[in-house]
Amino acid sequence: MWYLCVFYHRLLDYRKPEVESLADLCGAFNDNHKLEWKLPKHHHPDSPFHFVNLPSEEIARNVANRSILVKGLYELWGEGNSYEELEEAIKNYPDEQKLPYLTPESSFKITVDTFGKVISFQEQNDRIRDLSYIPFKANTYQSTDAVFDGQQTKWFQGRVNLRNPDHKFWLMETDDYGSNNGLPPVVQKRVFFGREVGAADRKLLPTYQLKSRSYLGPTAMDAEVAFLMANQAQAMPGKLVYDPFVGTGSILVAAAHFGAMTMGADIDIRVVRDGRGPDCNVWSNFKQYGLQMPLSLLRADNNLPPWRSGLKEVFDAIICDPPYGVRAGGRKSGGRKLLKGVKGPYTVPEDKRTDHIPSTAAYSLAECVHDLLDLAARMLVIGGRLVYFYPVPRDNDSIDTNFPEHPCFELVAACEQMLSLRYSRVLLTMVKTRPYTDDIAEAAKIRHLEFKENHLKWMEDGNLHSAVFSPADLHLGDTVDTKVGKESKPKYRGKYV
């Protein structure tokens, strides 16, 4: 059945992949893991209004209620370019679809919403009064019959309940609001009316906002993005989620909120063991929200994973934000002398192990991503998901779409988030489709070397940091007219929201 899906106008690339991931989690797919989408007439692809085909209302409700970016999923009763067209469409909508929600025992609420402009409370009331052809504006407590075009229709006998209604109805309008407000252009006015099936619970974002978190680090993941990552990984009760770069645990907190068991590791033992004291550490973040504690937090190196030989297919999902050298650089075990062979391996004396901080060396993004893919290929179950951020520099308002690959994985979503005009980060969602073998591991190494050589030279030497923080004239040229530069900026900012 087709539903009107209305998104929040932010993180545009993340919207459809989140819905498809949750639809898969709710059992909407058989073989094809893609949903069917349509745009309303005259709407821009970045519009928050889309039509999506879902198997049942129960699945639609579960998807919307779990989502972060879906403002609402609606059973559409009518749409049009004017209120006259809307009236005709609603009258033609089958009575058997409408009457179950127009009973005397039920309560209702009508909400007027607009995109790209604000209307007054009086205008909202006027629009509701104009819906008099629907059984809302008759006597609220007595049954009344009305005749439309020779057909008799039973007036609605329910009660208005603005706090907790049985049924919520929405009148939504988008119009030509001009081109200077940064929103996707609208060719023509469009009006929608429908019954709400489900909507995102955005109240959890203020609850989990970072500024109220007891233990934070410089790279703590924003709560909204952390929940999106957990949805892409399909975190749920009974699943085990692992973060090899756990830091202060922001991503695992989101996964635990959805009931998943969690486990994390970090190369900095001070983060996972000590924090800032017994009441300010990773564990206290879980305690703060009453979540299930992680099964374990390890001091471990992604370059030298701690798992015993032969251990495979343990985790249902791996979610992480690898260090890529903009806010924090990656580190791996072994100091410069050890890696160069100047100094051999050593054993820490028993009496110094408690306070020992192992020496580390720089860890390039290319090596880090290769190790991450190898870890995920070995440790994820078949059908398990690897969800991680991957940085890309921007060139002429575009990015390189050649992402890291592995024979065990299929890329199902790549969601760009523009962080500046110079670089973006892309949330990659990969599904494990093949078991890990020695032959696949060797093939993955060859593919990694080819990728590193042919595509992203900046991965090795920290050039992303230079691209982000170097003076602007190195990127824009020496003879840039600032006035021309300002005037040439696109009026619609697209993904930059």
N, C-alpha and C positions, 0 to 999 in steps of 0.2 A: 504494500500500500504506500502511496506517495504522501509524504508529510512535508510541511513547510518548516525548514530548519533556519532559525534566526541565530546568528552568532554575535558574540561581543566583537566589536571592531578593534581587534588587537591580535598580535602574533598570527598574521594572516596565513602563513604557510603551515601553521600547526593545526588549523581548524579541521579540515577534512581528514587528515591522518588520525587525529584523536578519535573522531567519530567512527572511522573504519576499524581502528584497533579495539574500541569498546564494543562495536557490533560483533566483531569476531569473538571477543570474550563472552558475549551474551548468547552466542550460538546462532548468529544470523547467516553464516556462510556454510556452504557445502564444500565446493571445490574452489570456486573463484573468490579470492579474498579482497575483492573490490566492490564497493557499493555503486549503484547507479545514481548519478547526480544530474540535475537540470537547473538552469538559471531561469528566474522569472523574466518575462518580456521586458526588454529595454534595460536590463541590469548589467552592470560592469562585473567582470569575474571576481573582483575583490569586494563586491557587495556583501553585506552580512546576510542577505536573503538568498536561500538556496532551497531547492526541492530535493529530497532524498527518498529513495525507495527502500523501505524496511519491511521484513516479513510479517510483523505483528505489532500491535499497540503495546504489548508487554515489553518487547525488545526495545521499541522506541522509548518507552518510559524509563527503562533501566539505563539505556545509553545516555539520555538527557540528564537524569538525576546524578549519574556518576561523573559526567563531563565537567570540565572547567570552563570551556569556551563556548558552550551552547547556551545561549540565553533562553531558548525554549524550542520545543518541538510541538507543532500544532497540526491538528486535523483541520484542514482548510475547508471552510464552508463557502467561501466565495472570494473573488478578487476582481479588480477592474482598474481602468485608467481614471475612473471617476466614481463618485458615490452612486450615480445612477446605474452604472455597469455593475457595481458591487451589489446593489439591491436586486438586480435581475439574476445575478449569479447565485445569491443566497436563496432566493425563491425557488430556483431550479435545482438546488441541492436536495437529494432524496430525503423525504420525510422520515423514512426508517432509520436514517443516519442521525437525524436531529432529535426526534421525539424522545429517545431514551434519556436525554439530558435536559428535558423540559417538563419534568414531572412535578406534581404538587409537593412531593415530599423533599425535593432537593433544594439546595441553596446555590446562589451563583454570585459572580462578581464580573464586571466588565472593566477592562483596563485599556486606556487609549495610549498608544506609544507612537513616537515619530522618530525618524532617523535623519540626522543632519540639520534639524531645526527644533525649536522649542515653541510649544503652544501654551496658552494660558489655561488656567483651571476652568474658566468660563467656556473657552473654545472646546475643551475636552467634554464638558457637560453638553454642549450643543451637538457635538458629534454623536454622543450617546443617545440624545433625544431623536436624532435623525434616523436611528435604528428602530423606529416605531413599527416598521413592517415585520420585525422579528418579535416574538412574544415576550418582550422585555418591558415595554412601556405601557401595557394594559394594566388593569387592576391586578396588583401583585398577589392578592389573596383569594380572588374569586375567578372561577372559570369563565372565559369569554370566547365566543366564536367570532371569527372575522373571515371575510371573503376576499381573496386575491385572484383576479383574472378568472372568476367563475369557480374557483376551487375554495373549499372551506378548510380553514386552518384553525387548530386549537391553540389558543393563547397560553403562554407559559404561566404556571400557577405557583412557581417557586418563590423563595424569599431571598432578598438581598443580604449577603453576609460578606462584609469587607475583610474580616479577620481570617476566617477559616471556612471558605465556601467549599461546597462539594464539587462545583465546576467553575473553572476560570475561563473567561472568554476575552480575546484580545482583538482590538481594532488597531491595525498598524498601517502607518502611512509614510511614504517616502516621496519627495518632491524635488523639483529642480531648485536646489538651494544655492546655486552659484558654484564657481570653481576656485574660490580663494580660501576655502576652509580646510584644505588638505584631505578631503574625503573623496571616495571614488565618484566619478561623474555620473549624474542621473540624466537620462535622455527625456524621460516623461514620468509624470506622476503615476504612482501605483498604490492601491489601497488593498489591504488584506484583512479578512475577518476569519477567526477560527477558534477552536477549542484547544486549550493547553493540554498536552499529553504528559509533558515532563519538562523540567527546567533545572539548570545547574544550581548547586548550592554554593554560591560565592561567599557565604558567611564564614566558611572555613578559612578563607584567605586572611582576614583580619586576625583570626584566632592563631594562625601559624606564622604571622608576619615576623620578619627577622628582628625588628626592633624590640620585640618582646621576648626574644629567645634568650635563654639563660647563658648559653655558651656559643660564641660566634668566632669565626676566623675570617681572614681577609678574602677568602674565596668561597664563603658559604653561599649555597645556591638559593636564589629567590624562591619563596614558597610557591608562587604560581607555576613557575617553570618546573620545580621539583615535582609537583602534582601531575603536570603534563607528562613528565618523564615516567612517572609511576604508571600512568594510564597507558602510555605507549608500550611499557613492559608488561602490561596486563597483571599488575600486582593484585593478589587476592588471597583470602585465607587458604592455607594449605600449601602455598608456594614459598620457596626459599629464594630470597633476593640477596645478591652480593654486590658490594661496592669496593673495588680494589684501591680507590683513592678516597677513603671515607672522610677524611678531615674531621669536621665537627658534626658530621652525620646528617646534614640537611636532607639529602636525597633518601636516606634510609628512613628518616622520620615520615616522609610522605608515603613511602611504601608500607610502613607499619600502620599508618592511618587506615589503609585499605585492608588491613588484616594479615599482611604477608609476614612470614618469619624473615628476619634480617641477619646479615653477617657482613662485617667490614674489615678492611685492612688499610694500613698506612705505613709509609716508610719512617715517619717521624714518631718515635715511641713516646715522646712527650705529649703528643696530641691524644693518642688512643689510651695511654695509661694514666697520665697525670692531669691534663687539662689545666685549669687554674685553681685546682683544689678539689677536695672531696665532694663539694656541692656545686661545682662548676666544671663540668666535663661532658663528654659525649653522652654518658649514661643519664646525666641530669636532664638533657634535652628530651629524652624519652619519658622520664619520670614527670617532667613538667606537663606533658599532655596526657598522661595516664596510658601510654602505649606499651605494648609488649617489648621488653628489653631485647636487644640483639642477642643471638645465640652466642656470639663471640666477637671480640674486636682484636685483631692480630697486628703485631708489628711485622709487616711483611713487605717484600720488595717485588714490584710487578715484573722486574727484570729477572729475578730469581725466586719464582713462586715456591711456597713452602709445601706444596702437596706431594705426598708420597708417590712413587712411581707406580703407574697402573691405575691410579684413581681417576675415574672419568664420570661425566654426566651426573653431577651433584646438584647444580643450581638450576632453578627454573628461569631465572633472569639475572643478568648483570647490567647494572645501571651505574654510570659514572661520568665524571667531568674530568678527563685527563688534563694534567698540567701542560699548557702549550706556550708558556713563556711570555705572556703579556702581563698578567698580574702576579704570577708565580711560575718559576721554572721547575722542570722536572728534575728529580734526583734518583740515582740508583746506588746500590751498595758498592763500596770500593773507592778509596781515595785515588788521587791522580797517580801517586807512586805505585800503588797496588795494580792499577790498570795498565800502567806502562811497563810493569815487570821489574821496576827498581826495588820494590819491596815485596816479599812473599806473603802468603796467607799467614795469619797469626791466630792464636787462641787467647781469648780474654781470660785472665785469671779469675778464679771463683770468687775471690773477695771483692772484685771490682765489677762484677756483672750487673749488680743492682742499679748502679748509676752510670753505666757505660753508654755512651752515645756513639753508635757506629759511624765511621767515616763514610762520606758519600761523594759522588761525582756527578757531573752534568749528565742529563738524560734527554737526548734529542726526541723531538716529537715523532720522527719517523720510526725510531726504535721503540718508543713507547706504544705507538699504535700497533706495530707488528706484534709486540708481546701481548697486547690486550686481545687482539684477534686470535692469537694462538691459545691464550688462556681460555677464552670463551669457546673456541672450537673443541677444546678438550673437556671443559668442565660443565658446559650447558647440556641439558637433556635435548633430545630431538624435539623440535618445535619451540625450544626456549628462545628467549629474545635478548639480544645485546643492544642496549640503548646508550649512546654516548655522544658527547659534543665533539665536533671536529672544526677547527678554525680555518677560514679561507680569506685571503686578501681579495679586495674588490678592485676591479680594473674596468674603467669605463662603464660603471653601473652594472657590472655583471660579475659572476664568480665562475671559477673552474669547477665543473660538475664531475670531474674524475675523482671519485672517492676511493678510499682503500677497499680492497676486495679480498675474499677468502673463499676457497672452494667449498667450504662447509656451509656458507651463508648465502641467503638471498636478501638483497636490500629491498625493503617494503616501503620505506618512507625517508625522505630527506627534507627537513624543515629548516629553512633559513631564518635566522634572526639577525637583522642588521644592527650592529653595535656602533658603527660609525660609517662615514663615507669611505673609509679605508679598509675595513675588514668586517666580516660577519662570522658567526658561528653557526654551524649546521647540525641539527639534531638528527643523527642517523639511527634508524631502527632496522636491525637485521634479524632474520629468523634462521635458526639452524635447521638445515634440511638434510644433512648427510652426517654419518658417524665419522669420528676423528680416527685417522690411521697414520702410520708412518709415511706412506706415500703421499697422502694429502698434506702432511706437515712439510714435506720437501717441496711439493708443488707450491705451497703458500709462500715459502721463502723465495722461490724464483719469481713469483708474481710480485712480491713485495719489493725486490730489488729492481724489477722493471718499472714499477710504479714510482719508486723513489728517484730513479734516474731520468725518467721521461716527463714527469709532471711537475713535481713540487720541489724545486731546488732549495727553497727557503726553509724547508722542514729541518734540515740538518744543523744549521748554524745559528738558529735563533733569529733569522731574518724577519720573522713576523713581528717581533718586538720593534725592530728598526723601521719596518713599514708603517707601524701604527704611530710611533712617537717621533719620527724624523720631521724636520720642518716642512711646512705645507708647500713651499715653493719647489721642493724636490719632486713633488708629485704633480703640481699644477703647471710647472714651467716657470721660466724667469720673467716672462712678459705678460702676466695675467692682470687684466683690468678688474679690480674688485667690484666695480659697479656692474660691469658686464657679467661677472661671475654670479652676483646676487640675482640679476634679472633672468639669467639663464637657468636657474634652478627650477625643476618641475614643480608645478603647483600642487599636483597630487603626489604624496610622498610614498604611496604604496606600502611596501613591507616595513617601512621605517616607522612602525607604530608598536 
